[in-house]
Amino acid sequence: MAMASVVEEPEIESWVDVFFDEAAMLFLAQKAEASKEKKARQEEEKARKAAECRRRALAHRQVLDSILEHDPKTKRRVYTRYPFTDFSVFDIDAKSPIPPMRYTKRCIDGLGLEDTANILSVKIVSSDKGFPINVYGTIIARDSIDHKCMYLFNRHRDNCQPIRCREENLILTGPGRGLVLLDFIYLEIDLKIKVGEKLLGEQISKGLLMIDGRVLPRDEKVNVGHQTLESWFSIVEVRYATILNAVEATFEIELLEGRFCGKIMAGIKGIEPRIVIYNSGQDGVVSCEDRTVIKLRRRVMTLRLNGILKFGFEVRSDGGGATRKQKVEFTPQHRGEEKKETCCGTAKLQVKVFWSMLDFRP
């Protein structure tokens, strides 16, 4: 009788070998450590983002609080500066770096004509402090390109402009480029008066005006309008011309010969008032032995291609007789430059205009 064969069962690893494999345990430990470090990084990043959000919210709130002020004339709290942005990343005092004449010498595909506005005049039409007054402070414009500061009026306390009556305009010295009007142009007005040599200035006007480009009448190519700001101790009137499909004109006037004592005005044919860009009574008489560039108060306007840019020159004869007048006109172009010469009194002048398309992009 055959005997049954004996089958040897394999040797079973001990539970120590099964559960304490060194390589496996090292991998699991490393994986657990990596997971722990990842979670710590995530928590750290979450805390950093939360702190950054709090910082930005605080920075934004601080600027908003600083420009929300109580107006003693209207008895309301109003924003006195442009409030429609994230002030955690936007510097409310930053000047616009965009120059004029961006496309005078180059052509860009797809560049079209833009809607614009010219600020014609700013005047204090009512003063609770009476007249005359010595005015200083700032008027700032912001447009659709970058919403940064462009100064229209900027005088320190030691350089006040005397205002004798309600018909007298503030002397504007900007903007330095054409204003593009896609949605709004914002005007920040902050004017003070000098009360005495040793006293601090007294606020007379402060607030925000908005020119709404979304509601421009499309059937009118040029529209002259005005707005008033009633605030603090005055009423300020701003007159402006909104223009559809415009180009930018930057101008320069040189005195080639003689002496110029009088006024120079610039404007668009059919639009009043024209802008005084030089007045020898306030800006000083210009004379030369060689070519001299006259320092103009303003040197940029915008107008339609079918418009006419007009320069008017006025000088009074030395004997106090009749005023001599002369004019120079230019027809707008998409780009390029042109110049014309004229004589007025003893002065021989050259007017040079640089044409450029406008662009709503920075």
Phi, psi and omega per residue, in radians:
M1 nan 2.245 -3.066
A2 -1.359 2.495 3.126
M3 -1.513 2.452 3.121
A4 -1.165 2.422 -3.136
S5 -1.302 2.559 -3.132
V6 -1.693 2.118 -3.137
V7 -1.669 2.147 3.137
E8 -1.440 2.175 3.085
E9 -1.386 2.495 -3.135
P10 -1.098 2.659 3.137
E11 -1.265 2.176 -3.118
I12 -1.438 2.286 3.109
E13 -1.143 2.559 3.127
S14 -1.204 2.769 3.126
W15 -1.069 -0.425 3.074
V16 -1.142 -0.765 3.133
D17 -1.147 -0.611 -3.095
V18 -1.252 -0.827 -2.975
F19 -1.684 -0.128 -3.112
F20 -2.218 0.736 3.036
D21 -1.143 2.127 -2.996
E22 -1.064 -0.786 -3.117
A23 -1.146 -0.733 -3.130
A24 -1.135 -0.749 -3.122
M25 -1.161 -0.619 3.095
L26 -1.131 -0.739 3.116
F27 -1.091 -0.794 -3.137
L28 -1.107 -0.671 3.132
A29 -1.156 -0.747 3.116
Q30 -1.126 -0.712 3.118
K31 -1.096 -0.742 3.133
A32 -1.143 -0.704 3.125
E33 -1.140 -0.737 3.119
A34 -1.104 -0.700 3.124
S35 -1.132 -0.690 3.129
K36 -1.139 -0.751 3.132
E37 -1.152 -0.704 3.115
K38 -1.080 -0.757 3.127
K39 -1.132 -0.664 3.119
A40 -1.142 -0.720 3.103
R41 -1.111 -0.719 3.126
Q42 -1.113 -0.727 3.112
E43 -1.150 -0.692 3.118
E44 -1.130 -0.745 3.119
E45 -1.154 -0.675 3.101
K46 -1.108 -0.734 3.116
A47 -1.180 -0.669 3.122
R48 -1.113 -0.773 3.132
K49 -1.121 -0.694 3.117
A50 -1.122 -0.736 3.112
A51 -1.137 -0.685 3.114
E52 -1.142 -0.703 3.089
C53 -1.099 -0.724 3.104
R54 -1.143 -0.716 3.127
R55 -1.093 -0.799 -3.123
R56 -1.155 -0.725 3.125
A57 -1.090 -0.694 3.129
L58 -1.168 -0.770 3.133
A59 -1.086 -0.742 3.108
H60 -1.098 -0.795 -3.105
R61 -1.132 -0.668 -3.131
Q62 -1.097 -0.725 3.117
V63 -1.190 -0.780 3.122
L64 -1.024 -0.760 3.137
D65 -1.103 -0.595 -3.096
S66 -1.281 -0.386 -3.114
I67 -1.860 0.074 3.038
L68 -1.742 1.894 -2.979
E69 -2.256 2.731 3.087
H70 -1.487 2.143 3.123
D71 -1.613 2.006 -3.088
P72 -1.184 -0.313 -3.126
K73 -1.441 -0.803 -3.116
T74 -1.598 -0.182 -3.134
K75 1.082 0.555 -3.137
R76 -2.281 2.760 2.989
R77 -1.554 2.190 -3.051
V78 -2.347 2.663 2.994
Y79 -1.361 2.196 -3.112
T80 -1.709 -0.090 3.088
R81 -2.446 2.994 -3.109
Y82 -1.026 2.040 -3.045
P83 -1.907 0.044 -2.899
F84 -1.696 1.042 3.113
T85 -2.806 3.094 3.100
D86 -1.649 1.817 -3.057
F87 -1.349 -0.018 3.025
S88 -1.310 -0.320 3.135
V89 -2.191 -0.196 -3.092
F90 -1.881 2.215 3.108
D91 -1.534 1.954 -3.056
I92 -1.144 -0.350 -3.107
D93 -1.781 0.035 -3.092
A94 -1.204 2.368 3.110
K95 -1.468 2.535 3.109
S96 -1.170 2.203 -3.131
P97 -1.525 -0.034 -3.025
I98 -1.382 2.156 -3.057
P99 -1.570 2.983 2.967
P100 -1.359 3.080 3.031
M101 1.030 0.613 -3.105
R102 -1.131 -0.539 -3.052
Y103 -2.179 0.511 3.102
T104 -1.157 -0.657 -3.043
K105 -1.984 0.193 3.133
R106 -2.546 2.673 -3.130
C107 -1.964 2.288 -3.130
I108 -2.008 2.198 3.112
D109 -1.089 2.396 3.084
G110 1.464 -0.008 -3.132
L111 -1.403 2.159 -3.106
G112 -1.987 3.109 3.076
L113 -1.325 2.589 -3.070
E114 -2.107 2.683 2.989
D115 -1.350 2.449 -3.038
T116 -2.462 3.128 3.038
A117 -2.534 2.458 2.985
N118 -1.913 2.241 3.041
I119 -1.448 1.967 -3.036
L120 -1.444 -0.751 -3.106
S121 -2.838 2.712 3.010
V122 -2.356 2.262 3.131
K123 -2.528 2.657 3.045
I124 -1.565 1.792 -3.035
V125 -1.536 -0.224 3.085
S126 -2.619 2.343 -3.134
S127 -2.324 2.097 3.043
D128 -1.169 -0.278 3.126
K129 -1.625 0.012 -3.130
G130 1.335 -2.994 3.075
F131 -2.313 2.663 0.002
P132 -1.371 2.826 3.085
I133 -2.412 2.681 3.080
N134 -1.875 1.969 -2.943
V135 -1.845 2.414 2.972
Y136 -2.523 3.083 -3.102
G137 2.197 -2.685 -3.054
T138 -2.415 2.630 2.875
I139 -2.272 2.154 -3.048
I140 -2.076 2.403 3.031
A141 -1.920 2.509 3.025
R142 -2.270 2.351 -3.115
D143 -2.114 -3.022 -2.992
S144 -1.303 -0.154 -3.093
I145 -1.289 -0.979 -3.084
D146 -2.457 -0.028 3.120
H147 1.023 0.390 3.109
K148 -1.698 2.956 -2.946
C149 -1.257 2.317 2.922
M150 -2.266 2.050 -3.029
Y151 -1.401 2.218 2.990
L152 -1.672 -0.544 -3.128
F153 -2.543 2.269 -3.087
N154 -2.693 1.677 -3.126
R155 -2.264 2.425 3.070
H156 -1.519 2.955 -3.057
R157 -1.073 -0.520 -3.132
D158 -1.535 0.148 3.122
N159 -2.412 0.906 -3.092
C160 -1.196 2.697 2.961
Q161 -1.760 2.131 3.079
P162 -1.253 2.267 3.054
I163 -2.018 2.010 -3.037
R164 -1.566 -0.485 -3.088
C165 -2.704 2.995 -3.058
R166 -1.223 -0.293 3.141
E167 -1.477 -0.137 -3.031
E168 -1.507 2.275 -3.127
N169 -1.434 2.614 2.905
L170 -1.213 2.530 3.130
I171 -1.449 1.869 -3.121
L172 -1.528 2.534 -3.117
T173 -2.191 0.334 3.136
G174 -2.774 -3.101 0.142
P175 -1.398 2.911 -3.118
G176 -1.474 -0.066 3.072
R177 -2.650 2.984 3.128
G178 -1.166 2.447 -3.138
L179 -1.570 2.149 3.118
V180 -1.611 2.326 -3.040
L181 -2.092 1.523 3.043
L182 -1.581 -0.922 3.106
D183 -2.012 -1.224 -3.137
F184 -2.341 2.643 2.782
I185 -1.914 2.240 -3.098
Y186 -1.811 2.359 3.092
L187 -2.086 2.054 3.102
E188 -1.754 2.058 -3.096
I189 -1.909 2.194 -3.137
D190 -2.488 1.568 -3.044
L191 -2.022 2.454 3.103
K192 -2.233 2.881 3.040
I193 -2.143 2.553 3.125
K194 -1.509 2.042 -3.061
V195 -1.525 -0.668 -3.130
G196 -2.810 2.959 -3.082
E197 -1.091 -0.590 -3.050
K198 -1.908 -0.058 -3.106
L199 -1.624 2.674 3.059
L200 -1.230 2.752 3.124
G201 -1.163 2.709 3.133
E202 -2.012 2.268 -3.131
Q203 -1.117 2.327 3.079
I204 -2.103 -0.418 3.101
S205 -2.693 2.396 3.111
K206 -2.793 2.209 3.131
G207 2.922 -3.052 -3.020
L208 -2.172 2.262 2.993
L209 -2.016 2.634 -3.115
M210 -2.309 2.209 3.021
I211 -1.673 2.035 -3.013
D212 -1.577 1.891 3.137
G213 -1.396 -0.163 -3.105
R214 -1.347 -0.316 -3.062
V215 -2.014 0.386 3.105
L216 -1.106 2.372 3.095
P217 -1.177 2.012 -3.047
R218 -1.291 -0.244 3.117
D219 -1.497 -0.125 3.099
E220 -2.017 2.188 -3.102
K221 -1.328 -0.521 3.098
V222 -2.328 2.309 -3.136
N223 -2.309 2.125 3.111
V224 -1.685 2.179 -3.112
G225 -2.364 3.097 3.089
H226 -2.635 2.704 3.042
Q227 -2.391 2.695 3.096
T228 -2.148 2.516 3.050
L229 -1.978 1.956 3.084
E230 -1.721 1.922 -3.056
S231 -2.739 2.769 3.090
W232 0.814 -1.773 -3.063
F233 -2.259 0.560 -3.101
S234 -2.836 3.013 2.938
I235 -2.186 2.174 -3.134
V236 -1.918 2.335 3.119
E237 -1.931 2.299 3.076
V238 -2.014 2.172 3.049
R239 -1.868 2.425 -3.076
Y240 -2.592 2.801 3.067
A241 -2.144 2.099 3.048
T242 -1.635 2.377 -2.999
I243 -2.285 2.245 3.106
L244 -1.507 2.448 3.000
N245 0.941 1.132 -2.993
A246 -1.914 2.876 2.967
V247 -2.085 2.927 -3.104
E248 -1.804 2.367 3.048
A249 -2.055 2.151 3.044
T250 -1.992 2.239 -3.003
F251 -2.162 2.746 -3.125
E252 -2.483 2.383 -3.126
I253 -2.172 2.208 3.124
E254 -1.959 2.431 2.979
L255 -1.568 1.959 -3.067
L256 -1.499 -0.658 -3.119
E257 -2.582 2.674 2.973
G258 1.420 -2.545 -3.008
R259 -2.460 2.368 3.129
F260 -2.059 2.111 3.101
C261 -2.309 1.778 -3.072
G262 2.961 -2.622 -3.115
K263 -2.124 2.610 2.970
I264 -2.193 2.265 3.141
M265 -2.129 2.587 3.076
A266 -2.244 2.561 3.138
G267 -3.023 3.086 3.117
I268 -1.860 2.295 -3.105
K269 -0.973 2.212 3.136
G270 1.638 -0.101 -3.128
I271 -2.031 2.221 3.078
E272 -2.097 2.625 0.005
P273 -1.466 2.756 2.968
R274 -1.329 2.727 -3.027
I275 -1.718 2.232 3.036
V276 -1.360 2.007 -3.111
I277 -1.797 -0.138 3.049
Y278 -2.802 2.384 3.089
N279 -2.499 1.951 -3.042
S280 -1.098 -0.442 3.129
G281 -1.141 -0.473 3.136
Q282 -1.969 -0.489 -3.048
D283 -1.774 -0.127 3.124
G284 1.706 2.557 3.130
V285 -1.329 2.459 3.137
V286 -1.909 2.241 3.044
S287 -2.437 2.780 -3.077
C288 -2.723 2.724 2.925
E289 -1.791 -0.283 3.105
D290 -2.427 -3.114 -3.111
R291 -1.056 2.321 3.141
T292 -2.315 2.204 3.063
V293 -1.384 2.160 3.141
I294 -1.347 2.273 3.118
K295 -1.355 1.903 -3.088
L296 -1.591 2.602 3.073
R297 -1.160 -0.756 3.141
R298 -2.372 2.578 -3.075
R299 -2.437 0.299 -3.141
V300 -2.389 2.357 2.998
M301 -2.474 2.835 3.032
T302 -2.136 2.560 3.141
L303 -2.795 2.856 -3.140
R304 -1.304 2.772 -3.127
L305 -1.127 -0.472 3.123
N306 -1.651 0.216 3.089
G307 -1.570 3.138 3.100
I308 -2.316 2.195 3.081
L309 -1.547 2.119 -3.037
K310 -1.990 2.385 2.995
F311 -2.063 2.277 3.101
G312 -2.035 2.385 -3.130
F313 -2.097 2.295 3.127
E314 -2.289 2.240 3.035
V315 -2.353 2.508 3.075
R316 -1.700 2.352 -3.115
S317 -1.096 2.673 -3.062
D318 -1.036 -0.510 -3.126
G319 -1.432 0.088 3.135
G320 1.364 0.345 -3.123
G321 -1.438 -2.615 -3.085
A322 -1.144 2.637 3.096
T323 -1.364 2.299 3.069
R324 -1.568 2.382 -3.101
K325 -2.218 2.598 3.078
Q326 -2.582 2.654 3.123
K327 -2.395 2.686 3.075
V328 -2.357 2.353 -3.102
E329 -2.177 2.584 3.117
F330 -2.301 2.488 3.035
T331 -1.725 2.224 -3.051
P332 -1.061 2.673 3.073
Q333 -2.315 2.882 3.087
H334 -1.159 -0.700 -3.136
R335 -2.817 3.024 -3.135
G336 1.863 -3.013 3.139
E337 -2.510 2.714 3.086
E338 -2.639 2.807 -3.111
K339 -2.531 2.638 3.110
K340 -2.449 2.653 3.115
E341 -1.980 2.636 3.104
T342 -2.631 2.778 3.067
C343 -2.077 2.420 3.116
C344 -2.517 1.953 -3.026
G345 1.144 -2.271 3.126
T346 -1.575 -0.003 -3.041
A347 -1.681 2.405 2.950
K348 -1.940 2.165 -2.996
L349 -2.175 2.634 3.029
Q350 -2.113 2.218 3.106
V351 -1.878 2.195 -3.141
K352 -2.107 2.330 -3.131
V353 -2.160 2.315 3.100
F354 -1.899 2.107 -3.122
W355 -1.714 2.510 3.136
S356 -2.663 2.511 2.938
M357 -1.229 2.791 3.086
L358 -1.856 2.754 -3.130
D359 -2.463 2.277 3.136
F360 -1.337 -0.168 3.139
R361 -1.552 2.537 3.104
P362 -1.075 nan nan
